[in-house]
Amino acid sequence: MRDLTISSFFNRKMLLCIYTGFSSGLPLFFILQLLPAWLRLNDVDLKTIGFFTLVQLPYLLKFLWAPWLDKISPFSIGYRKGWLLITQLGLIVTLPIFGLLNPHTMMDEVILFSLLTAFLSATQDIAIDAYRREILADEQLGNGNSIHINAYRISSLIPGGLSLIFSHYNTWLETYLFTTAFMFPMLIVTLCLKEPNHQFTQDKKSLFLPALKEFFNRSTLSNAITILAFIAFYKLGDSLATALATPFYIDMKYNNLEIGSIAKNAALWPSILGGFLGGILFTKCGLNRALWISGFIQMFSILGFVWLASEGPFQHVGSYELNMLKVVIGIESLGVGMGATQLVTLIAKNTNPLFTATQFALFTGISAVPRTLLNSFSGVLSESLGWTNYFWLCIFLAIPGMLLLFKVAPWTEKE
């Protein structure tokens, strides 16, 4: 029986979900938001920025090395704690390096360090997802994942908000150092973590194939394939819509100070509300209906981008234009946050404690496949279609995931 209370949201495990969400989100949004803004402000073309999204490939392929996180305990301090420590130290060293690079003359180095950042971030995600699944009981998944996604979304306010504001007054090296500083509190928490109890399989020679076989043996082949297809397509539309969000705002003639200031404020409360509503929906309606409701909201939130694109680019940015940006960012934060909460909960419910890291990495990697591959053409699509038609395409691409809900999460079956 599910129970939604204030104490259920703010016990120790829920507070740790704030840590997991923020740690996971900061380096990802560094790649998704701050680096594209840096490239666009340095006059890098949209096609190049679109193909630049392929540096996210480590998030797609992380299942390949995920089994090692269930086999090796770095420094003998724990399977989860050890890998969190290694990856966070790596990110602290890597992120400031971008401030020393020139995207016009050192694009190869930019790509190399972006891939390294994505690899470290994806590896941290493997440990974070496994850690969160191992400390949460099944009945805590809804609340825990809503808080995780909430903190994950709020972390975007650093690279996508505060860092952009900071860059308006300071150099990019100082901006990247400023952004990196937010990783240090996460590192301190990692050092204080208690390693969770594990239920590993005894055979550690090869965990990937047993983990995959266990999932397919759990139900029929068609059901397993349908679940994997749903995981891949549920967030395809909104992922493509936000792939070039910051360059899009720049093309609408907003400057980085305006984008950062509005993102910092307009995204905060809708992000909190989206995560909280995601947890309430799961608790009160069950996962199936929560997936339906959140899916429709995240799909229709793309209409905000259509509206802004049809009105811009602006000759002059005044209060009306700034309010438009607030509405678009606010609705996007609400919809994406709700959808992400339900998808992560679905993934968590489909993992087996014997293969936590491997299966979680596999499922989240599958969710990144169409996003990463299609997002790489986002620059080409936006230039050829124009921004307005591009966002209509994003709405259309959200439909297959919604149709799969009839099979994966029927409305009439409350889970």
C-alpha positions as CSV (number, residue, x, y, z in Angstrom):
1,M,0.0,0.0,0.0
2,R,1.4,3.4,-1.0
3,D,1.5,6.2,1.5
4,L,2.2,9.8,0.5
5,T,3.2,11.9,3.6
6,I,5.6,14.7,4.3
7,S,7.8,12.3,6.3
8,S,7.9,9.9,3.3
9,F,9.3,12.7,1.2
10,F,11.9,13.9,3.6
11,N,13.4,10.9,5.4
12,R,17.1,10.1,4.9
13,K,16.6,8.0,1.8
14,M,14.6,10.7,0.1
15,L,17.3,13.3,1.0
16,L,19.9,11.0,-0.6
17,C,17.7,11.0,-3.8
18,I,18.3,14.8,-3.9
19,Y,22.0,14.0,-3.9
20,T,21.7,11.4,-6.7
21,G,19.6,13.7,-8.9
22,F,21.9,16.7,-8.6
23,S,25.0,14.6,-9.1
24,S,23.5,13.0,-12.2
25,G,22.1,16.1,-13.7
26,L,24.9,18.6,-13.4
27,P,27.4,17.1,-15.8
28,L,24.6,16.0,-18.3
29,F,23.2,19.5,-18.5
30,F,26.8,20.8,-18.8
31,I,26.9,18.9,-22.0
32,L,23.3,19.6,-23.1
33,Q,23.1,23.3,-22.3
34,L,26.3,25.1,-21.4
35,L,28.5,23.6,-24.2
36,P,26.0,24.3,-27.0
37,A,25.5,27.8,-25.7
38,W,29.3,28.3,-25.7
39,L,29.6,27.0,-29.2
40,R,26.7,29.1,-30.6
41,L,27.9,32.2,-28.9
42,N,31.2,31.5,-30.7
43,D,29.4,31.4,-34.0
44,V,29.6,27.6,-34.5
45,D,26.8,26.7,-37.0
46,L,23.7,24.7,-36.0
47,K,24.6,21.6,-38.1
48,T,27.9,21.3,-36.3
49,I,26.2,21.8,-32.9
50,G,23.6,19.2,-33.9
51,F,26.2,16.6,-34.8
52,F,28.0,17.6,-31.6
53,T,25.2,15.8,-29.7
54,L,26.9,12.5,-30.7
55,V,29.3,13.1,-27.8
56,Q,26.4,11.7,-25.7
57,L,27.1,8.2,-27.1
58,P,28.6,7.0,-23.8
59,Y,25.1,7.4,-22.2
60,L,23.8,5.1,-24.9
61,L,26.6,2.5,-24.6
62,K,27.1,2.5,-20.8
63,F,25.6,-0.9,-20.5
64,L,28.8,-2.3,-22.1
65,W,30.9,-1.5,-19.0
66,A,28.1,-1.5,-16.4
67,P,28.8,-5.1,-15.4
68,W,32.3,-4.0,-14.2
69,L,30.6,-1.8,-11.6
70,D,29.0,-4.9,-10.2
71,K,32.3,-6.8,-10.2
72,I,35.0,-4.3,-9.0
73,S,35.0,-2.3,-5.7
74,P,37.5,0.6,-6.3
75,F,39.8,1.3,-3.3
76,S,37.8,-1.5,-1.5
77,I,35.4,1.1,-0.2
78,G,32.3,-0.2,-2.0
79,Y,30.9,-1.0,-5.5
80,R,28.8,2.2,-5.5
81,K,30.8,4.5,-3.3
82,G,34.1,3.7,-5.0
83,W,32.9,4.4,-8.5
84,L,31.1,7.5,-7.5
85,L,34.3,8.8,-6.0
86,I,36.4,8.1,-9.1
87,T,33.9,9.6,-11.6
88,Q,33.3,12.7,-9.5
89,L,37.0,13.4,-9.1
90,G,37.4,12.9,-12.9
91,L,34.6,15.4,-13.6
92,I,36.2,18.0,-11.3
93,V,39.4,17.7,-13.2
94,T,37.9,17.6,-16.7
95,L,35.2,20.4,-16.7
96,P,37.5,23.4,-16.3
97,I,39.6,22.3,-19.2
98,F,37.0,23.6,-21.7
99,G,37.9,27.1,-20.6
100,L,41.3,26.6,-22.1
101,L,39.9,25.5,-25.5
102,N,39.0,27.6,-28.6
103,P,36.1,26.0,-30.5
104,H,37.3,27.6,-33.8
105,T,40.8,26.2,-33.8
106,M,40.5,23.3,-31.3
107,M,37.3,21.5,-32.2
108,D,38.9,18.1,-32.1
109,E,40.0,18.7,-28.5
110,V,36.5,20.0,-27.6
111,I,35.0,16.8,-28.9
112,L,37.6,14.6,-27.2
113,F,37.0,16.2,-23.8
114,S,33.3,16.2,-24.3
115,L,33.4,12.5,-24.9
116,L,35.5,12.1,-21.8
117,T,33.0,14.2,-19.8
118,A,30.1,12.1,-21.1
119,F,31.9,8.8,-20.3
120,L,32.6,9.9,-16.7
121,S,29.0,11.2,-16.3
122,A,27.5,8.0,-17.8
123,T,29.6,5.9,-15.5
124,Q,28.6,7.9,-12.5
125,D,25.0,7.4,-13.6
126,I,25.4,3.6,-13.6
127,A,26.6,3.8,-9.9
128,I,23.9,6.4,-9.0
129,D,21.0,4.5,-10.5
130,A,22.1,1.2,-8.9
131,Y,22.7,2.9,-5.5
132,R,19.2,4.6,-5.6
133,R,17.5,1.3,-6.6
134,E,19.3,-0.6,-3.8
135,I,18.4,1.9,-1.0
136,L,14.7,2.3,-2.0
137,A,12.0,-0.3,-1.3
138,D,9.5,-0.9,-4.1
139,E,6.9,1.3,-2.4
140,Q,9.4,4.1,-2.1
141,L,10.2,4.2,-5.8
142,G,7.5,6.7,-6.8
143,N,8.5,9.3,-4.1
144,G,12.2,8.6,-4.5
145,N,12.3,8.8,-8.2
146,S,10.2,12.0,-8.2
147,I,12.7,13.6,-5.8
148,H,15.6,12.3,-7.9
149,I,14.1,13.8,-11.1
150,N,13.2,17.0,-9.3
151,A,16.8,17.5,-8.1
152,Y,18.1,16.4,-11.6
153,R,16.0,19.1,-13.3
154,I,16.9,21.7,-10.7
155,S,20.6,21.0,-11.3
156,S,20.1,22.3,-14.9
157,L,19.8,25.7,-13.4
158,I,23.5,25.7,-12.8
159,P,24.9,25.2,-16.3
160,G,21.7,26.5,-18.0
161,G,21.1,29.4,-15.8
162,L,23.7,30.6,-13.3
163,S,26.7,29.8,-15.5
164,L,25.2,31.7,-18.4
165,I,24.7,34.7,-16.2
166,F,28.2,34.3,-14.8
167,S,29.6,34.1,-18.4
168,H,28.0,37.5,-19.2
169,Y,30.4,39.2,-16.8
170,N,33.4,36.8,-16.7
171,T,35.6,34.7,-19.0
172,W,34.7,31.2,-20.1
173,L,37.5,29.7,-18.0
174,E,36.1,31.4,-14.9
175,T,32.6,30.2,-15.9
176,Y,33.7,26.6,-16.2
177,L,35.5,26.8,-12.9
178,F,32.4,28.3,-11.3
179,T,30.3,25.4,-12.7
180,T,32.8,22.8,-11.5
181,A,32.6,24.2,-8.0
182,F,29.1,22.8,-7.6
183,M,30.5,19.3,-7.8
184,F,32.5,19.6,-4.6
185,P,29.4,19.3,-2.2
186,M,28.5,16.1,-4.1
187,L,32.0,14.8,-3.5
188,I,31.7,15.5,0.2
189,V,28.4,13.6,0.4
190,T,30.0,10.7,-1.5
191,L,32.8,10.4,1.1
192,C,30.1,10.2,3.8
193,L,27.9,7.6,2.1
194,K,27.3,4.2,3.6
195,E,27.6,1.4,1.0
196,P,24.1,-0.3,0.5
197,N,23.5,-4.0,0.8
198,H,23.9,-5.9,-2.5
199,Q,22.3,-9.0,-3.8
200,F,24.7,-9.8,-6.6
201,T,24.6,-13.1,-8.5
202,Q,27.4,-15.4,-7.4
203,D,28.7,-15.7,-11.0
204,K,30.7,-12.5,-11.8
205,K,32.5,-13.8,-14.8
206,S,30.0,-12.3,-17.2
207,L,27.0,-10.3,-15.9
208,F,25.7,-8.7,-19.1
209,L,24.3,-11.8,-20.8
210,P,22.8,-13.3,-17.6
211,A,21.2,-9.9,-16.9
212,L,19.7,-9.7,-20.3
213,K,18.5,-13.3,-20.2
214,E,16.9,-12.8,-16.8
215,F,14.9,-9.8,-18.2
216,F,13.6,-11.7,-21.2
217,N,12.8,-14.8,-19.2
218,R,10.7,-12.8,-16.8
219,S,7.8,-12.5,-19.3
220,T,7.1,-13.3,-22.9
221,L,9.4,-12.2,-25.7
222,S,6.9,-9.8,-27.2
223,N,6.2,-8.1,-23.9
224,A,9.9,-7.7,-23.2
225,I,10.5,-6.2,-26.7
226,T,7.4,-3.9,-26.2
227,I,8.8,-2.6,-22.9
228,L,12.2,-1.9,-24.4
229,A,10.5,-0.1,-27.4
230,F,8.4,2.0,-25.0
231,I,11.5,3.0,-23.0
232,A,13.2,4.1,-26.2
233,F,10.3,6.2,-27.6
234,Y,8.4,7.6,-24.6
235,K,10.5,10.7,-24.3
236,L,11.7,11.0,-28.0
237,G,9.6,14.0,-28.9
238,D,10.6,16.2,-25.9
239,S,14.2,15.1,-26.0
240,L,14.5,16.3,-29.6
241,A,12.7,19.5,-28.8
242,T,15.1,20.4,-26.1
243,A,18.3,19.2,-27.9
244,L,18.9,22.6,-29.3
245,A,16.9,24.7,-26.8
246,T,19.6,27.1,-25.8
247,P,20.8,27.7,-29.4
248,F,17.1,28.2,-30.3
249,Y,16.7,30.9,-27.7
250,I,19.9,32.6,-28.9
251,D,18.5,32.5,-32.5
252,M,15.3,34.1,-31.2
253,K,17.7,37.0,-30.2
254,Y,17.7,36.5,-26.4
255,N,21.2,37.0,-24.9
256,N,22.9,34.7,-22.5
257,L,22.1,37.0,-19.5
258,E,18.4,36.9,-20.4
259,I,18.3,33.2,-21.0
260,G,20.3,32.5,-17.8
261,S,18.2,34.8,-15.6
262,I,14.8,33.4,-16.9
263,A,16.0,29.8,-16.8
264,K,17.1,30.3,-13.2
265,N,13.7,31.5,-12.1
266,A,11.1,30.2,-14.6
267,A,12.4,26.6,-14.5
268,L,12.8,26.3,-10.7
269,W,9.2,26.1,-9.5
270,P,7.8,24.2,-12.4
271,S,10.6,21.7,-12.0
272,I,9.8,21.3,-8.3
273,L,6.1,21.1,-9.1
274,G,6.7,18.6,-11.9
275,G,8.6,16.2,-9.7
276,F,6.1,16.5,-6.8
277,L,3.1,15.9,-9.2
278,G,5.0,12.9,-10.7
279,G,5.2,11.4,-7.2
280,I,1.6,12.2,-6.4
281,L,0.3,10.7,-9.7
282,F,2.2,7.5,-9.1
283,T,0.9,7.3,-5.5
284,K,-2.7,8.1,-6.2
285,C,-3.3,6.8,-9.7
286,G,-0.7,4.0,-10.1
287,L,2.2,3.9,-12.5
288,N,0.0,3.1,-15.6
289,R,-2.2,6.2,-15.4
290,A,0.7,8.3,-14.3
291,L,2.5,7.4,-17.5
292,W,-0.5,8.4,-19.6
293,I,-1.1,11.7,-17.9
294,S,2.6,12.7,-17.8
295,G,3.1,11.6,-21.4
296,F,0.3,13.9,-22.7
297,I,1.6,16.8,-20.6
298,Q,5.2,16.4,-21.8
299,M,4.0,16.1,-25.4
300,F,1.8,19.2,-25.4
301,S,4.5,21.2,-23.6
302,I,6.3,21.2,-27.0
303,L,3.6,23.6,-28.3
304,G,5.3,26.3,-26.3
305,F,8.3,26.0,-28.6
306,V,6.0,26.1,-31.6
307,W,4.5,29.3,-30.3
308,L,7.8,31.0,-29.6
309,A,9.3,30.0,-32.9
310,S,6.3,31.3,-34.8
311,E,6.6,34.7,-33.1
312,G,10.4,35.1,-33.4
313,P,13.1,36.0,-34.1
314,F,12.5,39.3,-32.4
315,Q,13.8,42.6,-33.6
316,H,13.6,43.9,-30.0
317,V,13.4,41.8,-26.8
318,G,11.1,43.6,-24.3
319,S,8.9,42.5,-21.4
320,Y,6.4,40.7,-23.7
321,E,9.2,38.6,-25.3
322,L,10.8,37.8,-22.0
323,N,7.4,36.7,-20.6
324,M,7.0,34.4,-23.6
325,L,10.3,32.8,-22.8
326,K,9.3,32.4,-19.1
327,V,6.1,30.5,-20.2
328,V,7.9,28.2,-22.6
329,I,10.7,27.3,-20.1
330,G,8.2,26.9,-17.3
331,I,5.8,24.6,-19.2
332,E,8.8,22.6,-20.6
333,S,10.2,22.1,-17.1
334,L,6.8,20.9,-15.8
335,G,6.1,18.4,-18.6
336,V,9.6,17.0,-19.0
337,G,10.0,16.6,-15.2
338,M,6.7,14.6,-14.9
339,G,7.5,12.3,-17.8
340,A,11.0,11.6,-16.6
341,T,9.8,10.7,-13.2
342,Q,7.4,8.0,-14.5
343,L,9.9,6.6,-17.0
344,V,12.6,6.2,-14.3
345,T,10.1,4.5,-12.0
346,L,9.1,2.1,-14.8
347,I,12.7,1.3,-15.4
348,A,13.4,0.8,-11.7
349,K,10.4,-1.6,-11.4
350,N,11.8,-3.7,-14.2
351,T,15.3,-4.2,-12.7
352,N,16.3,-7.3,-10.7
353,P,18.4,-6.7,-7.6
354,L,20.8,-9.4,-8.8
355,F,21.7,-7.2,-11.8
356,T,20.9,-3.7,-10.6
357,A,23.7,-1.7,-12.3
358,T,23.7,-3.7,-15.5
359,Q,20.0,-3.8,-16.1
360,F,19.5,-0.1,-15.1
361,A,22.3,0.9,-17.5
362,L,20.9,-1.2,-20.2
363,F,17.4,0.3,-19.9
364,T,18.5,3.9,-19.6
365,G,21.0,3.3,-22.5
366,I,18.1,2.0,-24.6
367,S,16.1,5.2,-23.8
368,A,19.0,7.2,-25.1
369,V,19.4,5.4,-28.4
370,P,16.8,7.3,-30.6
371,R,17.4,10.5,-28.7
372,T,21.2,10.5,-29.3
373,L,21.0,9.3,-32.9
374,L,18.1,11.6,-34.0
375,N,19.4,14.6,-32.0
376,S,22.6,14.4,-34.0
377,F,20.5,15.5,-37.0
378,S,18.7,18.2,-35.0
379,G,20.9,21.0,-36.5
380,V,20.2,19.7,-40.0
381,L,16.5,19.3,-39.4
382,S,16.1,22.8,-37.8
383,E,18.0,24.5,-40.6
384,S,16.1,22.7,-43.4
385,L,12.6,22.8,-41.8
386,G,12.8,26.0,-39.9
387,W,12.3,26.2,-36.1
388,T,8.4,26.1,-36.2
389,N,8.2,23.0,-38.4
390,Y,11.0,21.4,-36.5
391,F,9.0,21.6,-33.3
392,W,5.8,20.3,-35.0
393,L,8.0,17.3,-36.0
394,C,8.9,16.8,-32.3
395,I,5.2,16.6,-31.4
396,F,4.6,14.0,-34.1
397,L,7.6,11.9,-32.9
398,A,6.0,11.8,-29.4
399,I,3.0,9.9,-30.7
400,P,4.6,6.4,-31.0
401,G,5.6,6.3,-27.4
402,M,2.0,7.2,-26.4
403,L,0.6,4.5,-28.6
404,L,2.8,1.9,-26.9
405,L,1.1,2.7,-23.6
406,F,-1.9,0.7,-24.7
407,K,0.3,-2.4,-24.4
408,V,2.8,-1.4,-21.7
409,A,0.5,0.4,-19.3
410,P,-3.2,0.0,-20.1
411,W,-5.3,2.8,-18.5
412,T,-7.8,0.3,-17.1
413,E,-5.1,-1.6,-15.2
414,K,-4.0,0.3,-12.1
415,E,-0.5,-0.8,-11.1
